[in-house]
Amino acid sequence: MRGRAVLAAVFRFQSVFGLVLVFAAAIVFSPHRDGELVFLGSGNLFNVVRAISEIGIIAVGMTLVILVGGIDLSVGSVMGLASVGVALLLTSGGWGLVPGVLIILALGFGFGLLQGIASARFRIQSFIVTLAGMQIARGIARMWSGGEGVSITYGDGPGQAPVPFSLLGERTFGGVVPIPALFFVVVAALAVLVLRASAFSRHVYAIGGNEKAAVLSGVPVIRVKVLVFGLCGLLAALAGIVHAGQYNFGGPNDGTGYELNAIAAVVIGGTSLSGGRGSVSGTVAGALLVGVLDNILQLNDIDSNVQLIVVGAVIVLAAGLQRLRPATA
């Protein structure tokens, strides 16, 4: 009995254990500079969090979708659409900061809702719906921007964005903590709270665990699924806004491949692709694991192609562990 409990804990917290192992390996293989480990420098560690902040925000929304047994391949394109949209609204559109940001968040939320309705109400597989959505969002982004990127300059004149938007590219707490990292932390914390202490979370897990049983239990399956896709679109749009503010640029091709990175973080975090099992905290650990792995490989000047192979191997390993996971774990 005790062995089963230990095994269940290993599978439940596989991302945490993996993160600890990768972190330890990063310390061991870290290059030295002036007698100190480069990896453990505060600037480098916060750069890791900054680098994964946008994917992490998207991965939180992806976790919700996967927990109900779905998938969302459109998040990278929605991020690009949001990046272009907020850049255009705040510059040539002449919109103020708050209304411009709210419009883009509403755009992402609405796009997600439409995909949720198509998937849940009309019973079209979410893979197909969001694959189409990926193309549609990317096409809209390119049409809206004329196929060109939009540079963001700040000031009070025409064609300039409000100065406070530039704070997304800054650091706080003594110039150490990147603002995008704070957005990631806040989004993850709110999601963890919601999934631990709300009726909504019980419905999400019930649908992913056994949708037919959830229907018989009176769970509003369609409504919950639609809302989950809406939230995923909202967070993808938020990531696009953070991206535009961080780099002072919005491009129609921004976010390309981010959907795969987000899914990787979720899978490495221990969330089952069949739904019903997983957590946002695991996804956060999974995103950090990938970020630390990428960082230490870069610090050691490992070929970028090798980096892709290593991360891919980690994803397969994480998925393989989930296949071995007992049903009660």
Number of C-alpha atoms within 10 A of each C-alpha: 6 7 8 12 11 12 14 17 12 15 19 21 18 21 28 23 15 18 23 14 12 18 19 12 14 21 14 11 15 19 15 11 10 6 7 11 15 19 23 15 12 12 14 15 18 16 19 23 22 23 19 25 27 26 25 35 29 32 33 31 27 30 33 31 27 26 27 27 23 24 25 29 24 30 36 30 30 38 39 30 34 35 33 31 29 30 30 25 20 25 23 14 16 16 17 13 16 11 12 19 22 13 16 23 24 16 20 28 24 17 22 30 23 18 25 31 20 18 22 20 14 10 12 14 14 22 15 16 21 24 16 14 23 20 15 16 24 23 16 19 28 19 12 15 18 11 14 15 19 22 16 23 18 17 12 10 11 12 17 19 27 20 12 11 21 18 15 21 16 15 17 11 8 6 10 14 19 23 20 25 24 17 20 23 16 12 18 21 15 12 19 16 12 14 18 14 10 10 11 17 19 16 23 27 21 23 25 24 18 14 20 13 12 19 14 9 11 9 20 14 20 18 14 19 27 22 21 27 34 26 25 31 33 28 28 38 34 28 30 35 28 29 26 29 23 20 13 20 20 30 25 29 21 24 25 18 14 23 25 16 20 29 27 23 33 35 28 31 32 28 28 22 22 14 24 23 22 22 23 27 20 24 29 26 25 31 32 25 28 22 23 25 21 19 21 23 18 13 15 11 10 12 10 12 8 11 18 12 11 15 18 13 12 19 21 14 14 24 20 11 14 21 11 9 17 11 9 7 15
